[in-house]
């Protein structure tokens, strides 16, 4: 197991199943050219753990990995798309920044995938997850972060 896989596994094991509370969920569809629609979603949530700040890197990593996993090519990015590409630690680190007192992750296109995902982690465990042109996918990502099954057996 390489550094990417072992660190990824450690971060996910320590983060998935985290207690969170959604504070707000704003979703907008904006008409675009050629009868298409641009979407924008912003979800504010709170980490409900005793020391929420220790979860910052794990939450940013888990949500960025989930975003990448659900992302697909769009338009010209298809030329750079590698179907079996895995989320790499270098992708995650290159999207990190510290701004306005928060640790943040930003991604636009990664490995030919439209991610358009911003995650801001404020001191005290308040997190803002914003997406562009990803529909309502971020709601599923939060379910996965909480450790909920999003696929249920059909009887």
N, C-alpha and C positions, 0 to 999 in steps of 0.2 A: 504494500500500500504506500503510495507516494505522499508527499507533504500535503498536496491539495486534498486528497481523499481523507487522510487522517484528521486534518484540521477541520475539514467540512463536517465529517462525522461527529467530531467532538462538539463543534458549535451547534449543530442541529440537535444532538441528543440533549444538550443542556438548555435548549430554547423551546423546542416543540412541546406543546402542552402548557405553555405559559398562561397565566390568568390575565385576561385583558377585558376591558369594558369599552365598547364603542360609544364615543361621546357625540359624534355627528357624522353624517354620511351625505355628502352633497354630490349629485350626479347631474350633468347637463349634456344635452345633445345639441350641437350647433350645425345648422345646414351648411354644406360646403358645395363646391362646384361639382358638376356632373351628377346631380342627385345623390351625392354621398353625404355622410354625416360624420362630423368630428365629435368625439366624446371627451369629456373631462370629468374626473372623479377625484374628490378629496375626502378622505376619511381621517377623522381625529379619534385617537383611542388612547386609553390610559393603561399602563402596565400595573396590574394589581398584585404586586409582590412586596415583601417587607422592604427590600432595598432595590427599587426599580432601576436605578442607574447602572447596576452591574450587568444588566441584560442588554445594554445598548448595542454592543458589537454583535452579539448573537441575533438580536432582532433585525438589525440592518442586514446581516449576512443572510439569514433565513428568508426574509422578504425579497432580497435581491435575487437569490437563487430561484425562488418560486416564480418571480417575475420572468426571469430568463427561461425557465422551463415551460412556461405557458406562451412565450413570445414566438412569433413567426415572422417571416420576411414580408416586406411590403414595398411595392414598387421596385426601384432600382437596387434596393438592398439584397434582392434575391441573388444577385451575382456573387455576393460575399457569404451567402448562407452555406453553412456546413451542417448537414442534417444531424449527425451524431455528436456534435460538439458538446462538451461538458462545461459547466460553469467553472471558471478558474479563479483561484485566489487573486491572480493578477488583475482580472476584470473587476473584482470586488474592490481591491485596494485602489485601483485607478479612479474609481468613482467616489471615494471617500473625501470629505473635506470638513473643516471646522469653520463654521460661520455663525455670526450673531450669538455666540455662546452655545451653539448646538453642534452635535456631530451629525453629519448628513451624508447621504448617498445619492448620487445623481447618475442616471444613464439615459442615453438617447437610443442609439443603435449599437448593438454588440454582436459581433460575429454574424452580421447580416440579419439580426433579429430586431424588430421594433420593440424596444423595451419602454421608452418614454415613462420612466418611473423616478420619482423623487421621494426620499424618505428623510424626515427631520426628527431627530430624537432630542427632546429638550430635557434639561435637568429635572428630576422628579418623575420621569417616566411617561411624559406626554409625548405621543408620536403622531406625526402627520404623514400620511401616505397619499401621494398625488400621482395620478396617471393621466396620460393623454392618448386618445385613440386606442384604448384597451377595453372599451365597453365597461361592464360592471365586474370585470374579473377580479379586482382587488378584494371584493367581498369573499370570494372563494379563497383567496390567499390568506385572509385573516382566519377563516375556518381551519385551514391547514396549520397555521401558526398555533392555534388553540389546541390542535391535536384532534379535531373533530373529523369524522369521516365525511367526505363530501360525495362519495359514491355509495349508494345503498343497494343491497341485493333486491332484485325484483322477484316476487313470488308468483 
